[in-house]
Every structure is written in structure tokens, then in C-alpha cells.
Amino acid sequence: MIVVFTTPAMGHLKPMLPVLRGLCRSGVRVVCYGHLSFETVIRSSGAGFLPYPEVRYDVERPDFNLVRMAADIIDASDAIADAVLPQVRAMAPRLILQDSLALWGGRVGTALGIPRVHTVTTILFNRETVRAMCREDGPAKLTRDALSGALPLARALARSRFAVTPAEAFGLPGAWRRLAPPTMEVVLNLREVQEGVVSDGVRRCFVGPTMDEAPATGSSGLPPGYVLVTFGTLSNTSGGRFEAAMRGAMAVGLPVVALCGGKVDQERLREVAASLEAAHPGLWAGVVGRVPEIEPVIRDAAAVVHHAGTGSAWEAARFRKPALFVPTIADQMVFATRLERLGIGWRLPRGSETDDSAVARGLDAILSLDPDWEALESMQARAGGTARAVGLLLDTMREAGR
């Protein structure tokens, strides 16, 4: 039996779902903890579902100040670990599988002596990556984050009785002091987009993006050939980014679909869409809050404008769609730069996120790209994807049972 601890964000959960599905098909009993809003999607993998207790942290409004985020994670881990530890003890799993940010999984596993495997859904936060992220944020933001986050972090550490370190809260390599290190980390990304290496005694396997094998067969319900604009589920709070992307798409002569979620002013975006249609006869603009499946919407697009989240990046690449990267936070910025080097997209220059002329230039650039999709797909095949991730976990379970 495997107990799974997810991080309550679709960008972290979705790459785990094919792995959970593969484990269940292999006959492994899987029980997965998650936020109530993700119960249906977790159960669709075949895993059992158990809800997290209520915590103060609002998963729909994350704080991208990393110091305050560490405080939020530590506070959440106090409430969650205390609540679920007796349940996990009673289930007596052979292995814990957790997202690297699910700190409570590390606390439960350490307390019960259960081996853990971490999944890393973004680039690995090693020394080189952290340095690159600091360069992206710049000294002004780093100073503001430290000043505004120091007191909340100190309070969170004191409330937890210093059960963990801030570095452990982020699952940083080599950070293990109070928690037992994981047996293995399965990085759901390609080594080719990773900055540097890590050698801290923990085994790390880059398996590449994990996706369900079945092709997207559903219908998008949209005429093909549009620019799809999507900025994820957590960082898509800026209506200005959507407006600039919509205007930029129309400027290069393409229809546009803004998949915007529920945290932006959809009515305002629909007004922008109507004005663009009036100004560009023969072109159309759509605004969509949510879709049952994003894969058909990506499949029918000509290009994708996204935030360089790993899920969006690999889903666009799966359907061979060039991308314009408009990153929001530092790790997305680093990842966008690495993806640009692969030749599958182009990163919008910093500071031009709401500049429709810059977006138009970016779209012109990516539409003239000739990506070597075969080379990228060969990298993914060598990495092994979902099948390799499942195999590694099954091997680890067998070793834990000896």
C-alpha cells in the first residue's frame, strides 16, 4: 500500500495523476490525501481519497513571497501532520509518495519511520537554480520579501517548535536536518532543462513529463488555428496579461481564446474580445472560464501563450505547439529560459507582460520557429515518463518490504 500526499495546486497534482493511475493498474492499493476541491480528479485515477483538514492557508491565493510561503507551508504542515498521523499509522503503508512541497508528508514519514519518495514537478531547486531565481527576482524584490516575510516565518518556526528548517519546508536538496531524507526523488521533468547537478546522497531520477498515454479525442468545440492564452490556475490573476495577449494575437492576424479561470474579470475580457472583433473583421475572440479537458483546446491551437508552468509547457509540446512564455514567478522564469534554448518557444522580455506590441512580436517569432519536435520527443522517450516513474516506485516498494 502507498499513501500519497499532494500539494493542493493543479500544476503539482496533474503530473502525479498518471503515476497514481499506473500504480493502481499494477494492483497497488493507493490512498491519496488532497484538498476537497480535487477529490473528483484524484478519484478518477483509481486512488482512494482522504481530505486534508482545514488550514489557514488559502490555496487559491498563494503568496509568491517565498519567505512568507515557507511560513505558510510550515503552518499548514503543523495542522495537517497532527491530523493525519494517526490515520497513516493505522493504515501502515509500505511507502509514502509525496509532492516535494507537501512538507507534512515528510513529518509523518519521519515520525513513523516510513520511507518516502518525492515527486518534483518543476525544475529541481539546487544551488544553480536558486542562484538563477535570485538573479531573476533581483535585489529589490529579495529585500522586500525578506523584510515582510521574516516575522511570519519566525512565528511559524516558533509555533512548530522548530520541527523543520525553512529549507526543509521547500524540500531543497541537501536540506535534511530534522527530517529523514527521502529514499528517492522522481523529477517529472527532463534533465536537459535542469541547471546544474546535485550530489547529496539522495537518488534522483529524471523521468521527464508524465502524461496519460491515451491521445486527446474530445472536441474543443472551437474552430482550429487560434492562439490559446492560459496562465495556469494559481498565477492567472492579472487581467492585463490576458488583454495584452488577446490584442497581440489579433495584431498578427489570428483568432484568440483566453482560458482565464475564475480569478480575473471575465466580463472585462469579454468586452475586450467584442471590441477586438469589431476592429478586426473576420477574426474572432473567445473568453472561457474553465474547460473539462485542456488537451483538445491545446491540440486545436496554432500557438500557446502561457506562464511557463511545467504542465502547460509539456502539454503544448505534446501537441507540437510553439509557445510564447510569459512567466510570473522566478522558477517559471528560469524554466522559460531553458525551454527557449530547446527551440520550442520564446520568452517574452521582462517588463513587457502587458505590452500588446511585444506580444505580437513574440507571436511572430514563435510562428516562424521550426522546432525539432522529434529530438524533444526522443529526449522524453529516453527519460521514460510515466512507465519509468511507476516502475521505480514498484521497485522501491519491493525493497521496502524486505
C-alpha positions as CSV (number, residue, x, y, z in Angstrom):
1,M,0.0,0.0,0.0
2,I,1.1,3.6,-0.8
3,V,-0.1,6.7,0.9
4,V,0.2,9.8,-1.2
5,F,0.4,13.4,-0.1
6,T,-0.4,16.0,-2.7
7,T,0.1,19.7,-2.8
8,P,-3.3,21.5,-3.4
9,A,-2.5,23.0,-6.8
10,M,-3.4,21.6,-10.1
11,G,0.1,22.2,-11.5
12,H,1.5,19.9,-8.8
13,L,-1.3,17.4,-8.8
14,K,-1.9,16.8,-12.5
15,P,1.6,15.4,-13.2
16,M,1.1,12.9,-10.4
17,L,-2.2,11.5,-11.7
18,P,-0.8,9.3,-14.5
19,V,1.6,7.8,-11.9
20,L,-1.2,7.1,-9.5
21,R,-3.2,5.6,-12.3
22,G,-0.3,3.4,-13.3
23,L,0.2,2.2,-9.7
24,C,-3.5,1.3,-9.4
25,R,-3.4,-0.6,-12.6
26,S,-0.4,-2.5,-11.3
27,G,-2.5,-3.8,-8.4
28,V,-1.2,-1.4,-5.7
29,R,-3.6,0.0,-3.2
30,V,-3.2,3.8,-3.3
31,V,-4.7,6.2,-0.8
32,C,-4.3,9.8,-1.7
33,Y,-4.7,12.9,0.6
34,G,-5.8,16.0,-1.1
35,H,-7.8,19.2,-0.9
36,L,-11.6,18.6,-1.2
37,S,-11.8,20.6,-4.4
38,F,-9.6,17.9,-6.1
39,E,-11.5,14.9,-4.8
40,T,-13.1,14.0,-8.2
41,V,-9.9,14.3,-10.2
42,I,-8.0,12.2,-7.6
43,R,-10.6,9.5,-7.6
44,S,-10.5,9.4,-11.4
45,S,-7.0,7.9,-11.1
46,G,-8.4,4.9,-9.2
47,A,-6.8,6.0,-5.9
48,G,-8.8,6.3,-2.7
49,F,-9.3,9.8,-1.4
50,L,-8.9,11.3,2.1
51,P,-9.4,15.0,2.7
52,Y,-6.9,17.3,4.3
53,P,-8.2,19.2,7.4
54,E,-9.0,22.9,7.1
55,V,-5.9,25.1,7.3
56,R,-5.5,28.9,7.3
57,Y,-3.6,28.9,4.0
58,D,-5.8,29.9,1.0
59,V,-4.7,27.6,-1.8
60,E,-6.5,29.8,-4.3
61,R,-4.4,32.8,-3.4
62,P,-0.8,31.8,-2.8
63,D,1.7,34.3,-1.6
64,F,4.6,34.4,-4.1
65,N,6.9,35.9,-1.5
66,L,9.0,32.8,-0.9
67,V,9.8,33.7,2.7
68,R,6.1,34.1,3.6
69,M,5.3,30.9,1.5
70,A,7.7,29.0,3.8
71,A,5.8,30.3,6.8
72,D,2.5,29.2,5.2
73,I,3.8,25.7,4.4
74,I,5.2,25.2,8.0
75,D,1.9,26.4,9.5
76,A,-0.1,24.1,7.2
77,S,2.2,21.2,8.0
78,D,1.5,21.6,11.7
79,A,-2.2,21.2,11.3
80,I,-2.1,18.5,8.6
81,A,0.6,16.3,10.1
82,D,-1.1,16.2,13.6
83,A,-4.5,15.3,12.0
84,V,-3.4,12.6,9.6
85,L,-0.6,10.9,11.5
86,P,-2.9,8.6,13.5
87,Q,-4.7,7.6,10.2
88,V,-1.4,6.8,8.4
89,R,-0.2,4.8,11.4
90,A,-3.4,2.7,11.3
91,M,-3.0,2.2,7.5
92,A,0.7,1.1,7.9
93,P,1.7,1.8,4.3
94,R,4.9,0.4,2.9
95,L,5.7,3.7,1.2
96,I,4.8,7.4,1.2
97,L,4.7,9.2,-2.1
98,Q,4.6,13.0,-1.8
99,D,4.9,16.1,-3.7
100,S,8.2,17.8,-2.7
101,L,6.3,20.8,-1.2
102,A,4.0,18.6,0.9
103,L,6.1,19.1,4.0
104,W,3.6,17.3,6.2
105,G,4.3,14.1,4.3
106,G,8.0,14.3,5.4
107,R,7.0,15.0,9.0
108,V,4.6,12.0,9.1
109,G,7.1,9.7,7.4
110,T,9.9,10.7,9.7
111,A,7.7,10.2,12.8
112,L,6.5,6.8,11.7
113,G,9.8,5.6,10.1
114,I,8.1,5.0,6.7
115,P,10.3,5.5,3.6
116,R,9.3,8.3,1.3
117,V,9.6,9.1,-2.4
118,H,9.3,12.7,-3.5
119,T,7.9,13.9,-6.8
120,V,9.4,17.1,-8.1
121,T,7.0,18.7,-10.6
122,T,9.2,21.7,-11.6
123,I,12.9,22.3,-12.1
124,L,15.0,20.9,-9.2
125,F,15.8,23.7,-6.7
126,N,19.5,23.0,-6.5
127,R,22.2,25.7,-5.9
128,E,22.5,26.7,-9.5
129,T,18.7,27.1,-9.9
130,V,18.3,29.0,-6.7
131,R,21.0,31.4,-7.8
132,A,19.3,31.9,-11.2
133,M,16.0,32.5,-9.4
134,C,17.6,35.2,-7.2
135,R,19.0,36.9,-10.3
136,E,15.5,36.8,-11.9
137,D,13.9,38.3,-8.8
138,G,16.6,40.9,-8.3
139,P,17.9,42.6,-5.1
140,A,14.8,44.8,-4.6
141,K,12.3,42.0,-4.6
142,L,14.5,39.8,-2.5
143,T,14.9,42.6,0.1
144,R,11.2,43.2,0.2
145,D,10.4,39.5,0.6
146,A,12.9,39.1,3.4
147,L,11.7,42.2,5.3
148,S,8.0,41.4,5.0
149,G,8.4,37.7,5.5
150,A,10.9,37.4,8.3
151,L,8.4,37.9,11.2
152,P,5.7,35.5,9.8
153,L,8.5,32.9,9.2
154,A,9.9,33.3,12.7
155,R,6.4,32.9,14.2
156,A,5.7,29.8,12.2
157,L,9.0,28.2,13.2
158,A,8.3,29.0,16.9
159,R,4.8,27.6,16.7
160,S,6.1,24.4,15.2
161,R,8.8,24.3,17.9
162,F,11.4,24.3,15.2
163,A,10.3,20.9,13.9
164,V,11.7,21.8,10.5
165,T,14.1,24.2,8.9
166,P,12.9,26.8,6.2
167,A,14.9,24.9,3.6
168,E,13.2,21.6,4.5
169,A,9.8,23.4,4.0
170,F,10.7,23.7,0.3
171,G,12.2,20.2,0.1
172,L,15.5,21.7,-1.0
173,P,18.2,19.1,-1.9
174,G,20.7,18.6,0.9
175,A,18.5,20.4,3.4
176,W,17.6,17.4,5.6
177,R,18.4,18.2,9.3
178,R,15.3,17.5,11.4
179,L,13.5,15.3,8.9
180,A,14.7,12.0,7.4
181,P,15.7,12.4,3.8
182,P,13.6,10.8,1.1
183,T,14.7,7.4,-0.3
184,M,14.4,8.9,-3.8
185,E,13.2,11.9,-5.7
186,V,11.4,11.3,-9.0
187,V,11.8,14.5,-11.1
188,L,8.9,14.8,-13.5
189,N,11.0,16.9,-15.9
190,L,13.8,16.5,-18.3
191,R,17.4,16.6,-17.2
192,E,18.1,18.7,-20.3
193,V,16.2,21.7,-18.8
194,Q,17.9,21.4,-15.4
195,E,20.5,23.8,-14.2
196,G,23.5,22.0,-12.6
197,V,23.5,18.8,-10.6
198,V,23.0,17.7,-7.0
199,S,25.1,15.2,-5.1
200,D,23.8,14.9,-1.5
201,G,23.3,11.1,-1.2
202,V,19.6,11.1,-2.3
203,R,18.9,9.2,-5.5
204,R,17.3,11.4,-8.2
205,C,15.7,10.1,-11.4
206,F,14.7,12.5,-14.2
207,V,11.8,10.7,-15.8
208,G,10.5,13.6,-17.9
209,P,6.9,14.8,-18.1
210,T,4.3,12.3,-17.2
211,M,1.2,12.1,-19.3
212,D,-1.7,9.7,-19.9
213,E,-1.0,7.5,-22.9
214,A,-4.4,7.9,-24.5
215,P,-4.5,10.7,-27.1
216,A,-6.9,13.6,-26.7
217,T,-10.0,12.6,-28.5
218,G,-12.5,15.1,-27.2
219,S,-13.6,18.2,-29.1
220,S,-12.6,21.7,-28.2
221,G,-15.7,23.0,-29.8
222,L,-13.7,25.7,-31.4
223,P,-12.6,26.4,-35.0
224,P,-8.9,25.4,-35.1
225,G,-6.0,27.7,-35.7
226,Y,-6.3,30.2,-32.8
227,V,-3.8,31.5,-30.3
228,L,-4.6,29.9,-26.9
229,V,-3.8,32.1,-23.9
230,T,-3.6,30.4,-20.5
231,F,-1.8,31.4,-17.4
232,G,-2.4,28.4,-15.1
233,T,-4.6,28.1,-12.0
234,L,-2.6,30.0,-9.4
235,S,-0.8,32.8,-11.1
236,N,-3.5,34.0,-13.6
237,T,-4.7,36.9,-11.5
238,S,-3.7,39.7,-14.0
239,G,-6.3,40.6,-16.4
240,G,-3.8,42.9,-18.1
241,R,-1.7,40.0,-19.3
242,F,-4.8,38.4,-20.9
243,E,-5.7,41.7,-22.6
244,A,-2.2,42.2,-24.0
245,A,-2.1,38.6,-25.3
246,M,-5.5,38.9,-26.9
247,R,-4.6,42.2,-28.6
248,G,-1.2,40.8,-29.7
249,A,-2.9,37.7,-31.3
250,M,-5.3,39.9,-33.3
251,A,-2.4,42.1,-34.4
252,V,-0.7,39.1,-36.1
253,G,-4.0,38.1,-37.8
254,L,-5.0,35.2,-35.6
255,P,-8.2,34.5,-33.6
256,V,-7.7,34.1,-29.9
257,V,-9.1,32.1,-27.0
258,A,-8.4,33.3,-23.4
259,L,-8.7,30.4,-20.9
260,C,-8.8,32.5,-17.8
261,G,-10.2,30.7,-14.8
262,G,-12.2,32.5,-12.2
263,K,-9.8,35.0,-10.7
264,V,-9.8,37.6,-13.4
265,D,-12.6,39.9,-14.6
266,Q,-14.2,37.8,-17.3
267,E,-16.7,40.5,-18.1
268,R,-14.0,42.9,-18.8
269,L,-12.2,40.4,-21.0
270,R,-15.4,39.8,-23.0
271,E,-15.7,43.5,-23.6
272,V,-12.1,43.5,-24.9
273,A,-13.0,40.5,-27.1
274,A,-16.0,42.2,-28.6
275,S,-14.0,45.4,-29.3
276,L,-11.3,43.4,-31.0
277,E,-13.8,41.5,-33.2
278,A,-15.2,44.9,-34.3
279,A,-11.8,46.2,-35.1
280,H,-10.6,43.1,-36.9
281,P,-13.4,41.8,-39.2
282,G,-13.1,38.1,-40.0
283,L,-11.3,37.3,-36.7
284,W,-12.9,36.1,-33.5
285,A,-12.0,36.2,-29.9
286,G,-13.3,33.9,-27.1
287,V,-13.2,34.0,-23.4
288,V,-13.6,30.7,-21.5
289,G,-13.5,30.3,-17.7
290,R,-12.9,26.6,-17.5
291,V,-12.9,23.5,-19.7
292,P,-13.4,19.8,-18.8
293,E,-10.1,18.9,-20.6
294,I,-7.4,21.3,-21.7
295,E,-5.8,18.8,-24.2
296,P,-8.3,19.3,-27.0
297,V,-8.1,23.1,-26.7
298,I,-4.3,22.9,-27.0
299,R,-4.5,20.4,-29.9
300,D,-6.6,22.7,-32.0
301,A,-4.5,25.8,-31.3
302,A,-1.8,27.3,-33.7
303,A,0.3,28.5,-30.8
304,V,0.0,28.9,-27.0
305,V,0.8,31.8,-24.8
306,H,1.4,30.6,-21.2
307,H,3.3,31.2,-18.0
308,A,6.0,28.5,-18.4
309,G,4.4,26.2,-15.8
310,T,5.7,22.7,-16.4
311,G,2.2,21.3,-17.0
312,S,1.4,23.9,-19.7
313,A,4.8,23.7,-21.2
314,W,4.8,19.9,-21.7
315,E,1.1,19.8,-22.8
316,A,1.8,22.3,-25.5
317,A,4.9,20.4,-26.6
318,R,3.0,17.2,-26.6
319,F,0.9,18.6,-29.5
320,R,3.8,20.3,-31.1
321,K,2.6,23.8,-30.5
322,P,5.2,26.6,-30.3
323,A,4.8,28.7,-27.2
324,L,5.3,32.3,-26.0
325,F,6.4,32.2,-22.4
326,V,5.1,34.9,-20.1
327,P,6.4,33.7,-16.7
328,T,5.1,35.1,-13.4
329,I,7.5,33.9,-10.7
330,A,11.2,33.1,-10.5
331,D,11.2,29.4,-11.1
332,Q,9.0,29.9,-14.2
333,M,11.4,32.5,-15.5
334,V,14.3,30.1,-15.2
335,F,12.3,27.3,-16.8
336,A,11.2,29.6,-19.6
337,T,14.8,30.4,-20.4
338,R,15.7,26.7,-20.5
339,L,12.8,25.9,-22.7
340,E,13.7,28.7,-25.1
341,R,17.1,27.1,-25.5
342,L,15.4,23.9,-26.7
343,G,13.9,25.9,-29.5
344,I,10.3,25.2,-28.8
345,G,9.3,28.7,-27.8
346,W,10.3,32.2,-27.0
347,R,10.4,34.1,-23.7
348,L,8.7,37.5,-23.6
349,P,11.2,40.1,-22.4
350,R,10.8,41.1,-18.8
351,G,8.6,44.1,-18.2
352,S,6.6,43.7,-21.4
353,E,3.9,41.3,-20.0
354,T,1.1,43.9,-20.7
355,D,2.6,45.3,-23.9
356,D,0.5,44.0,-26.8
357,S,3.1,45.1,-29.3
358,A,5.7,43.0,-27.6
359,V,3.3,40.0,-27.5
360,A,2.7,40.5,-31.3
361,R,6.4,40.4,-31.9
362,G,6.8,37.4,-29.8
363,L,4.0,35.6,-31.6
364,D,5.6,36.4,-35.0
365,A,8.8,35.0,-33.6
366,I,7.4,31.7,-32.5
367,L,5.2,31.2,-35.6
368,S,8.4,31.3,-37.6
369,L,10.2,28.8,-35.5
370,D,11.0,25.3,-36.8
371,P,11.3,23.3,-33.6
372,D,12.9,19.9,-33.7
373,W,10.0,18.1,-32.2
374,E,11.4,14.7,-33.0
375,A,14.6,15.5,-30.9
376,L,12.4,16.6,-28.0
377,E,10.2,13.5,-28.2
378,S,13.4,11.4,-28.3
379,M,14.6,13.0,-25.0
380,Q,11.2,12.2,-23.4
381,A,11.3,8.6,-24.6
382,R,14.8,8.1,-23.2
383,A,13.7,9.6,-19.8
384,G,10.9,7.0,-19.6
385,G,7.9,9.2,-18.4
386,T,5.0,7.6,-16.5
387,A,6.1,4.0,-17.1
388,R,9.5,4.6,-15.6
389,A,8.1,6.5,-12.7
390,V,5.7,3.7,-11.9
391,G,8.5,1.1,-12.2
392,L,10.8,3.0,-9.9
393,L,8.0,3.2,-7.3
394,L,7.2,-0.5,-7.5
395,D,10.9,-1.4,-7.1
396,T,11.1,0.9,-4.1
397,M,8.1,-0.8,-2.6
398,R,9.6,-4.2,-3.0
399,E,12.8,-3.1,-1.4
400,A,10.9,-1.5,1.5
401,G,9.1,-4.8,2.1
402,R,12.3,-6.8,2.5
